[in-house]
Amino acid sequence: MRAALATAFLACAAVTATSPALAQTVRIKDVANFEGVRDNQLIGYGLVVGLNGTGDSLNRAIFTRESLLGMLERLGVNARTANNEMRTKNLAAVMVTANLPPFARQGARIDVSVSALGDATSLQGGTLLVTPLMGADGEVYTVAQGAVAISGFAARGAAASVTRGVPTSGRIANGGLVEREVGFELAALNSVRLSMRNPDFTTARRVATAVNAFLGAQAAKPLDPATIEIAVPPRYQGDTVAMLTDIENLPIQPDSVAKIVIDERNGVIVMGENVRISTVAVAQGNLTIRITETPQVSQPNPFAPGATALAGIPGQNSQTFDANGNLTQQSNQQGQSGLLGGGAQTVVVPRTQIEVDDQAGRRLAVLPSGVTLGELVSGLNALGVGPRDLITILQTIKAAGALQADIEIL
């Protein structure tokens, strides 16, 4: 009996290890989101002070100057003059952004990002003053303040400068204090919706089938390729969190359309495993003509008849002497130097080499019908096709109607 159980266990383990369906399964939480459980984006405008002369130029960044004057007036300081001239460079206007996580309660802290708005060169050593962060509805949800931490730096001298990273952008860990909560009563819901990250009819139906099999009732129903509605069964009433915890860990096998994504600017090609082609013949080749000029300098023998020439190379001074050692000619012309009254000369002899490459070694290749992604890539690589040429070939195969896939160009 024990031997039989052991044999059965090993057989099941072998099937599990070799089954392609089980190897490709993912959790529902990896392909879908629960509607309402999401972040909310916040934004605000503020001032960073305490910079070591790396802040905004107030005579050019008018918004920084007006913000400083307004802040000082609210603090009871009158800094306005006849011409409103201020020369400090120790502060900078910044945009502050943050993501308010779901179910963030009042008093919780979140991280905020700070980015320079004017002509400041670095935010190193700066401190963000109290900045309200608003949501899309115009309400203030978070107040941010604290020391700015940056990952880059900038150093400048009279003749050289060094910049590493982005010194005009930083982050304040736990710099935002939540002041207002986003109302959402998850436990009181009678139904929840799943939102598919990659809308697909087949995947949506498989998710609904897996949920119904787990709940033991027809509670899940796909409304469209991107939305699945789940009715909360009686045993989960008032405990929706428990139901979502059980559902998001259910395994499913996602499906996807055959697609090829091409980034022509960077020469990047990404193809899905379902890409197939019909029988097609492919030939690729380019005509390349290369012309190389390698001129050579021909100089006369130092003891040539009639003169002794010390000739320079093209582009340098050349001098010529007679038999008695007297200077007869001096020349700085490009390419030649001669003698007075005829005789030996220094000349430039052209040498031209022409090469023609007609890609004769690349032959016509036949790709049979229904080849897989690996076979397609191997066949094109056998032709010596690079990424740039592969983009053109794929587009041409698609135009010929032999490519069963969508092409998306970024």
C-alpha positions as CSV (number, residue, x, y, z in Angstrom):
1,M,0.0,0.0,0.0
2,R,2.8,2.4,0.9
3,A,4.6,1.6,-2.3
4,A,1.5,2.3,-4.3
5,L,0.9,5.6,-2.5
6,A,4.6,6.6,-3.1
7,T,4.3,5.7,-6.8
8,A,1.1,7.7,-7.2
9,F,2.7,10.7,-5.4
10,L,5.7,10.6,-7.7
11,A,3.5,10.4,-10.7
12,C,1.5,13.4,-9.6
13,A,4.7,15.3,-8.9
14,A,6.0,14.5,-12.4
15,V,2.7,15.7,-14.0
16,T,2.8,18.9,-12.0
17,A,6.4,19.6,-13.0
18,T,5.9,19.0,-16.7
19,S,2.4,20.4,-17.2
20,P,2.7,23.6,-19.2
21,A,-0.7,24.9,-18.0
22,L,0.3,24.8,-14.4
23,A,3.7,26.3,-15.2
24,Q,2.0,29.4,-16.8
25,T,-0.5,30.1,-14.1
26,V,-0.5,33.4,-12.1
27,R,-2.5,34.8,-9.2
28,I,-5.5,36.9,-9.8
29,K,-3.9,39.8,-7.9
30,D,-1.1,39.8,-10.5
31,V,-3.5,40.5,-13.5
32,A,-6.3,42.5,-11.9
33,N,-7.1,45.3,-9.4
34,F,-10.1,45.8,-7.1
35,E,-12.0,48.9,-8.1
36,G,-11.8,51.6,-5.4
37,V,-8.5,50.2,-3.9
38,R,-6.1,52.6,-5.5
39,D,-3.7,55.5,-4.9
40,N,-4.7,59.2,-5.3
41,Q,-2.2,61.7,-6.8
42,L,-1.5,64.9,-4.9
43,I,0.3,68.0,-6.0
44,G,1.4,71.3,-4.4
45,Y,3.6,74.4,-4.8
46,G,6.2,75.3,-2.2
47,L,9.5,76.9,-1.3
48,V,12.8,75.2,-0.4
49,V,15.1,77.3,1.8
50,G,18.6,76.9,3.2
51,L,20.4,76.4,-0.1
52,N,24.1,77.4,-0.3
53,G,23.8,79.9,-3.2
54,T,22.3,77.3,-5.6
55,G,18.7,78.6,-5.6
56,D,16.6,80.6,-8.0
57,S,17.7,84.0,-9.4
58,L,15.0,86.3,-8.0
59,N,15.4,88.8,-10.8
60,R,14.5,86.1,-13.4
61,A,12.3,83.7,-11.4
62,I,9.5,86.2,-10.7
63,F,7.2,83.5,-9.2
64,T,9.9,82.7,-6.6
65,R,10.2,86.4,-5.7
66,E,6.5,86.9,-5.3
67,S,6.1,83.7,-3.3
68,L,8.9,84.9,-0.9
69,L,7.3,88.3,-0.5
70,G,3.9,86.8,0.1
71,M,5.2,84.4,2.7
72,L,7.1,87.1,4.5
73,E,4.0,89.3,4.6
74,R,1.9,86.5,6.1
75,L,4.6,86.2,8.8
76,G,4.4,90.0,9.5
77,V,7.6,91.0,7.6
78,N,7.4,93.8,5.0
79,A,10.1,93.1,2.5
80,R,8.7,95.1,-0.4
81,T,10.9,98.0,-1.6
82,A,10.6,100.6,-4.4
83,N,12.0,98.3,-7.0
84,N,11.4,95.0,-5.2
85,E,15.1,94.1,-5.8
86,M,16.2,91.0,-3.8
87,R,19.5,89.3,-4.4
88,T,19.3,86.1,-2.2
89,K,19.9,82.8,-4.0
90,N,19.3,80.5,-1.0
91,L,15.7,79.5,-1.8
92,A,14.0,77.8,-4.8
93,A,10.4,77.4,-5.9
94,V,9.5,73.7,-6.2
95,M,6.6,71.4,-7.2
96,V,5.8,68.8,-4.5
97,T,4.0,65.6,-5.5
98,A,2.9,62.5,-3.6
99,N,0.7,59.4,-3.9
100,L,-2.0,59.0,-1.2
101,P,-2.3,55.3,-0.6
102,P,-5.7,53.6,-0.3
103,F,-7.2,53.7,3.2
104,A,-4.6,56.1,4.5
105,R,-5.9,57.4,7.8
106,Q,-5.6,60.8,9.3
107,G,-2.2,61.3,10.9
108,A,-0.4,58.8,8.7
109,R,2.8,59.8,7.0
110,I,3.7,59.3,3.3
111,D,6.8,60.1,1.2
112,V,6.8,63.2,-1.0
113,S,8.9,64.2,-4.1
114,V,10.3,67.7,-4.6
115,S,11.4,69.1,-8.0
116,A,12.8,72.5,-8.8
117,L,10.6,74.9,-10.8
118,G,13.0,77.8,-11.6
119,D,16.7,78.0,-12.5
120,A,18.1,76.6,-9.2
121,T,21.2,74.4,-9.8
122,S,20.8,72.2,-6.7
123,L,18.5,71.5,-3.8
124,Q,21.2,70.0,-1.6
125,G,20.9,71.0,2.0
126,G,17.5,72.6,1.5
127,T,14.4,72.4,3.7
128,L,10.8,72.4,2.3
129,L,8.5,74.8,4.1
130,V,4.9,73.8,5.0
131,T,3.3,72.9,1.7
132,P,-0.4,71.8,1.3
133,L,-0.9,69.0,-1.2
134,M,-4.2,68.9,-3.1
135,G,-6.1,66.2,-4.9
136,A,-8.0,66.5,-8.3
137,D,-11.0,67.8,-6.4
138,G,-9.1,70.8,-5.1
139,E,-9.2,69.7,-1.5
140,V,-6.1,69.5,0.7
141,Y,-5.3,65.9,1.8
142,T,-1.7,66.2,3.0
143,V,0.7,68.8,4.3
144,A,4.4,68.3,3.5
145,Q,7.5,69.7,5.2
146,G,11.1,68.5,5.9
147,A,14.7,68.3,4.8
148,V,15.2,67.4,1.1
149,A,17.4,64.4,0.3
150,I,18.9,64.3,-3.2
151,S,20.9,61.6,-4.9
152,G,23.0,63.8,-7.2
153,F,25.4,66.7,-6.8
154,A,26.9,69.5,-8.9
155,A,30.4,71.1,-8.7
156,R,31.6,73.9,-10.8
157,G,34.9,75.7,-11.3
158,A,36.3,78.3,-13.6
159,A,37.0,76.0,-16.5
160,A,35.1,72.8,-15.7
161,S,32.0,71.4,-14.0
162,V,30.8,68.0,-12.9
163,T,27.1,67.0,-12.4
164,R,26.1,63.6,-11.2
165,G,22.5,62.5,-11.1
166,V,19.7,65.1,-10.9
167,P,20.5,67.6,-8.1
168,T,17.4,69.6,-8.7
169,S,15.1,66.8,-7.7
170,G,14.8,65.1,-4.3
171,R,12.6,63.2,-1.9
172,I,11.4,63.6,1.7
173,A,10.9,60.3,3.5
174,N,7.7,60.5,5.6
175,G,7.5,64.2,4.8
176,G,3.8,64.3,4.2
177,L,1.2,64.2,7.0
178,V,-2.3,63.0,6.0
179,E,-4.9,65.6,7.1
180,R,-8.0,64.3,5.2
181,E,-9.1,60.7,4.5
182,V,-10.7,59.4,1.3
183,G,-14.0,57.9,2.3
184,F,-14.4,54.3,1.1
185,E,-16.3,51.7,3.1
186,L,-15.1,48.4,1.8
187,A,-16.8,46.2,4.3
188,A,-20.3,47.6,3.5
189,L,-20.2,46.7,-0.2
190,N,-22.6,44.1,-1.5
191,S,-20.6,43.6,-4.7
192,V,-17.0,44.3,-5.8
193,R,-15.5,44.7,-9.2
194,L,-12.2,43.4,-10.6
195,S,-10.5,45.6,-13.2
196,M,-8.2,43.7,-15.6
197,R,-4.8,45.3,-16.2
198,N,-4.7,43.8,-19.7
199,P,-8.3,43.6,-21.0
200,D,-9.0,40.3,-22.6
201,F,-12.2,38.3,-23.1
202,T,-10.6,34.9,-22.4
203,T,-8.7,36.0,-19.3
204,A,-11.8,37.7,-17.9
205,R,-13.9,34.5,-18.3
206,R,-11.2,32.4,-16.8
207,V,-11.1,34.7,-13.8
208,A,-14.8,34.5,-13.3
209,T,-14.8,30.7,-13.7
210,A,-12.1,30.4,-11.0
211,V,-13.9,32.7,-8.6
212,N,-17.2,30.8,-9.1
213,A,-15.5,27.5,-8.5
214,F,-14.0,28.8,-5.3
215,L,-17.2,30.4,-4.0
216,G,-19.4,27.5,-5.1
217,A,-21.9,29.8,-6.7
218,Q,-22.4,31.9,-9.8
219,A,-21.3,35.1,-8.0
220,A,-18.8,36.4,-10.6
221,K,-19.8,37.6,-14.0
222,P,-17.6,39.3,-16.6
223,L,-19.2,42.6,-17.8
224,D,-16.6,43.3,-20.5
225,P,-13.0,42.3,-21.2
226,A,-11.8,44.7,-18.5
227,T,-14.4,44.3,-15.7
228,I,-15.7,41.4,-13.6
229,E,-18.4,41.9,-11.1
230,I,-18.5,39.7,-8.0
231,A,-21.5,39.5,-5.7
232,V,-20.5,39.1,-2.0
233,P,-22.0,35.7,-0.9
234,P,-23.8,35.5,2.5
235,R,-20.9,33.9,4.3
236,Y,-18.7,36.9,3.5
237,Q,-21.3,39.6,4.3
238,G,-19.6,42.2,6.5
239,D,-16.2,40.6,5.9
240,T,-15.4,41.6,2.3
241,V,-11.7,41.8,3.1
242,A,-11.6,38.1,3.8
243,M,-13.3,37.4,0.5
244,L,-10.9,39.6,-1.5
245,T,-7.9,37.9,0.3
246,D,-9.1,34.5,-0.8
247,I,-9.9,35.5,-4.3
248,E,-6.7,37.4,-5.2
249,N,-4.6,34.3,-4.5
250,L,-6.6,32.0,-6.9
251,P,-4.4,30.7,-9.8
252,I,-5.5,31.3,-13.4
253,Q,-3.9,31.0,-16.8
254,P,-4.0,34.4,-18.6
255,D,-4.4,34.7,-22.3
256,S,-3.1,37.3,-24.7
257,V,-3.3,38.3,-28.3
258,A,-0.4,37.8,-30.7
259,K,1.3,41.1,-30.8
260,I,4.7,42.5,-31.9
261,V,5.8,45.8,-30.2
262,I,8.4,47.8,-32.1
263,D,10.4,50.8,-30.8
264,E,12.0,52.2,-33.9
265,R,13.9,54.9,-32.1
266,N,15.9,52.5,-30.0
267,G,15.7,49.4,-32.3
268,V,13.8,47.3,-29.7
269,I,11.5,44.5,-30.7
270,V,9.3,42.4,-28.4
271,M,7.2,39.5,-29.7
272,G,4.7,37.4,-27.9
273,E,4.8,33.6,-27.9
274,N,1.6,33.4,-30.0
275,V,3.1,35.1,-33.0
276,R,2.8,32.9,-36.1
277,I,3.5,33.4,-39.8
278,S,2.3,31.7,-43.0
279,T,4.7,30.2,-45.5
280,V,6.8,33.1,-46.9
281,A,10.2,33.6,-48.5
282,V,12.5,36.3,-47.1
283,A,15.6,37.8,-48.7
284,Q,17.5,40.8,-47.2
285,G,20.5,42.6,-48.6
286,N,21.9,46.1,-49.1
287,L,24.2,47.5,-51.7
288,T,27.2,49.2,-50.1
289,I,29.9,51.2,-52.0
290,R,32.9,52.3,-50.0
291,I,35.4,54.8,-51.5
292,T,38.7,55.3,-49.5
293,E,41.2,58.0,-50.4
294,T,44.8,57.4,-49.2
295,P,47.1,59.9,-51.0
296,Q,50.8,59.3,-50.9
297,V,53.6,61.9,-51.0
298,S,56.4,61.4,-53.5
299,Q,59.7,63.3,-52.7
300,P,62.8,63.7,-55.0
301,N,66.1,62.0,-54.1
302,P,68.2,64.3,-52.0
303,F,71.0,64.1,-54.7
304,A,68.7,64.6,-57.7
305,P,70.4,66.3,-60.8
306,G,70.5,70.0,-60.6
307,A,69.6,70.5,-56.9
308,T,69.5,69.2,-53.4
309,A,65.9,69.3,-52.2
310,L,64.8,69.1,-48.5
311,A,61.1,69.0,-49.2
312,G,58.6,69.0,-46.4
313,I,55.4,67.0,-46.3
314,P,52.2,68.6,-47.5
315,G,51.0,71.4,-45.3
316,Q,54.6,72.2,-44.0
317,N,57.3,74.6,-45.2
318,S,59.6,73.3,-48.0
319,Q,63.1,74.8,-48.8
320,T,65.3,74.2,-51.9
321,F,69.1,74.9,-52.1
322,D,71.4,75.0,-55.1
323,A,74.7,73.1,-55.4
324,N,76.5,75.9,-53.5
325,G,74.1,75.7,-50.6
326,N,72.2,79.0,-51.4
327,L,68.5,79.1,-50.8
328,T,66.7,79.2,-54.2
329,Q,63.0,78.6,-53.1
330,Q,60.9,78.4,-50.0
331,S,57.3,77.3,-50.2
332,N,54.5,76.5,-47.8
333,Q,52.0,75.4,-50.3
334,Q,49.9,72.4,-49.6
335,G,50.9,69.4,-51.6
336,Q,54.0,70.4,-53.5
337,S,57.5,72.1,-53.4
338,G,59.6,72.6,-56.6
339,L,62.9,73.9,-57.8
340,L,63.8,77.1,-59.5
341,G,64.4,76.6,-63.2
342,G,62.9,73.0,-63.2
343,G,64.2,69.7,-61.8
344,A,63.0,67.3,-59.2
345,Q,59.6,68.1,-57.4
346,T,57.7,66.9,-54.4
347,V,54.2,65.8,-55.5
348,V,51.1,64.1,-54.0
349,V,50.1,60.9,-55.8
350,P,46.4,60.0,-55.4
351,R,45.5,56.5,-54.3
352,T,41.8,55.5,-54.5
353,Q,40.3,52.2,-53.3
354,I,36.7,51.3,-54.2
355,E,34.9,48.4,-52.5
356,V,31.4,47.1,-53.6
357,D,29.4,44.9,-51.2
358,D,26.2,43.6,-52.9
359,Q,25.4,41.1,-50.0
360,A,25.8,38.2,-52.4
361,G,26.2,35.8,-49.5
362,R,22.7,36.4,-48.2
363,R,20.3,34.1,-50.0
364,L,16.5,33.7,-50.2
365,A,15.2,31.8,-47.1
366,V,11.8,30.1,-46.8
367,L,10.0,30.3,-43.5
368,P,7.4,27.5,-43.4
369,S,3.8,28.0,-42.2
370,G,3.0,28.1,-38.5
371,V,6.6,28.6,-37.3
372,T,6.9,29.6,-33.6
373,L,8.5,32.7,-32.2
374,G,11.8,30.9,-31.6
375,E,11.9,29.5,-35.1
376,L,11.1,32.9,-36.6
377,V,13.9,34.5,-34.7
378,S,16.4,31.7,-35.6
379,G,15.5,31.9,-39.2
380,L,16.0,35.6,-39.5
381,N,19.2,35.5,-37.5
382,A,20.5,32.9,-40.0
383,L,20.2,35.6,-42.6
384,G,22.4,37.9,-40.6
385,V,19.5,40.3,-39.9
386,G,20.0,43.0,-37.3
387,P,17.3,44.7,-35.2
388,R,16.9,47.6,-37.6
389,D,16.5,45.4,-40.7
390,L,14.2,43.0,-38.7
391,I,11.7,45.8,-38.1
392,T,11.4,46.4,-41.9
393,I,11.1,42.7,-42.6
394,L,8.3,42.2,-40.0
395,Q,6.4,45.2,-41.4
396,T,6.8,43.8,-44.9
397,I,5.6,40.3,-43.9
398,K,2.6,41.9,-42.2
399,A,1.9,43.9,-45.4
400,A,2.0,40.6,-47.4
401,G,-0.7,39.1,-45.1
402,A,1.6,36.4,-43.9
403,L,2.0,37.5,-40.3
404,Q,-0.8,36.5,-37.8
405,A,-0.1,39.2,-35.2
406,D,-0.7,42.8,-34.5
407,I,2.2,45.2,-34.9
408,E,2.3,48.2,-32.5
409,I,4.9,50.9,-33.1
410,L,5.8,53.0,-30.2
